[in-house]
């Protein structure tokens, strides 16, 4: 089954996919922005400042999901000795870092009118900052180390330690008394957010996921072209 993850096979699909993903992203984003900025109601407490939620929350979700995926890919590559898993993980990392930074910046913008300050060493905010550091460590490891086996091992270790931080981010508002509001969306119980806000939030999340996929495809295709230019059929 792992032979289907060979770069030459995957490139046949990924080289053609970006233009379709781009078209779908623009369509979904347009719908999401109309829903988020025009059709969704203002919050009874936060007024129109709540609309930054439609950027902040999806960005945080995508960042967490991407890092979790990177960890799974790195572990799979290490266990199954498939180097292409590492290449896929490497290609996902830039979009994850971008959305992590977006979540931190929009969180600060949201925090100013809500908390009265641009930055607070709140448990969730701090743990998101730590996640950004793990992203940077992961990407820097690829730049610093030339020996592939060494970089595979180091990046896998980084992702394992970084993954420990993911549930801390998720449950920090439950474990500690923080400034950050509790989770409004729960998979196993009734969500406290109204459907008029939940619907645009889901659309914006889908748009961000498509954008993350688009960044991944461009990065991954670039890596595959580098391999091809070196005259290699496989990693």
ChimeraX attribute file (.defattr): number of C-alpha atoms within 10 A of each C-alpha:
attribute: neighborCount
match mode: 1-to-1
recipient: residues
	/A:1	4
	/A:2	10
	/A:3	8
	/A:4	9
	/A:5	15
	/A:6	16
	/A:7	26
	/A:8	16
	/A:9	11
	/A:10	15
	/A:11	17
	/A:12	10
	/A:13	12
	/A:14	17
	/A:15	16
	/A:16	12
	/A:17	15
	/A:18	20
	/A:19	11
	/A:20	10
	/A:21	16
	/A:22	16
	/A:23	12
	/A:24	15
	/A:25	22
	/A:26	14
	/A:27	12
	/A:28	18
	/A:29	20
	/A:30	15
	/A:31	15
	/A:32	23
	/A:33	19
	/A:34	12
	/A:35	20
	/A:36	26
	/A:37	15
	/A:38	11
	/A:39	13
	/A:40	19
	/A:41	16
	/A:42	16
	/A:43	12
	/A:44	8
	/A:45	9
	/A:46	12
	/A:47	10
	/A:48	13
	/A:49	16
	/A:50	19
	/A:51	20
	/A:52	15
	/A:53	18
	/A:54	23
	/A:55	20
	/A:56	25
	/A:57	19
	/A:58	23
	/A:59	27
	/A:60	23
	/A:61	18
	/A:62	23
	/A:63	29
	/A:64	24
	/A:65	15
	/A:66	23
	/A:67	27
	/A:68	18
	/A:69	18
	/A:70	29
	/A:71	23
	/A:72	19
	/A:73	23
	/A:74	30
	/A:75	21
	/A:76	16
	/A:77	21
	/A:78	17
	/A:79	9
	/A:80	11
	/A:81	13
	/A:82	18
	/A:83	21
	/A:84	20
	/A:85	24
	/A:86	26
	/A:87	21
	/A:88	22
	/A:89	24
	/A:90	21
	/A:91	23
	/A:92	23
	/A:93	23
	/A:94	20
	/A:95	23
	/A:96	27
	/A:97	24
	/A:98	17
	/A:99	24
	/A:100	26
	/A:101	20
	/A:102	19
	/A:103	25
	/A:104	20
	/A:105	15
	/A:106	19
	/A:107	21
	/A:108	19
	/A:109	17
	/A:110	22
	/A:111	18
	/A:112	14
	/A:113	13
	/A:114	16
	/A:115	13
	/A:116	10
	/A:117	12
	/A:118	15
	/A:119	17
	/A:120	17
	/A:121	11
	/A:122	16
	/A:123	20
	/A:124	21
	/A:125	21
	/A:126	16
	/A:127	19
	/A:128	24
	/A:129	18
	/A:130	16
	/A:131	26
	/A:132	22
	/A:133	15
	/A:134	21
	/A:135	25
	/A:136	14
	/A:137	17
	/A:138	24
	/A:139	17
	/A:140	13
	/A:141	17
	/A:142	17
	/A:143	10
	/A:144	9
	/A:145	13
	/A:146	10
	/A:147	9
	/A:148	13
	/A:149	11
	/A:150	13
	/A:151	19
	/A:152	21
	/A:153	14
	/A:154	16
	/A:155	25
	/A:156	24
	/A:157	16
	/A:158	17
	/A:159	25
	/A:160	17
	/A:161	12
	/A:162	21
	/A:163	20
	/A:164	12
	/A:165	18
	/A:166	20
	/A:167	11
	/A:168	16
	/A:169	20
	/A:170	17
	/A:171	14
	/A:172	21
	/A:173	18
	/A:174	12
	/A:175	10
	/A:176	11
	/A:177	12
	/A:178	16
	/A:179	16
	/A:180	17
	/A:181	10
	/A:182	14
	/A:183	13
	/A:184	11
	/A:185	13
	/A:186	10
	/A:187	6
	/A:188	6
	/A:189	7
	/A:190	9
	/A:191	13
	/A:192	12
	/A:193	13
	/A:194	11
	/A:195	11
	/A:196	13
	/A:197	20
	/A:198	18
	/A:199	16
	/A:200	21
	/A:201	24
	/A:202	15
	/A:203	21
	/A:204	27
	/A:205	24
	/A:206	18
	/A:207	23
	/A:208	22
	/A:209	21
	/A:210	21
	/A:211	20
	/A:212	23
	/A:213	20
	/A:214	22
	/A:215	21
	/A:216	23
	/A:217	23
	/A:218	15
	/A:219	19
	/A:220	23
	/A:221	21
	/A:222	14
	/A:223	17
	/A:224	23
	/A:225	16
	/A:226	12
	/A:227	16
	/A:228	15
	/A:229	10
	/A:230	9
	/A:231	9
	/A:232	13
	/A:233	12
	/A:234	12
	/A:235	14
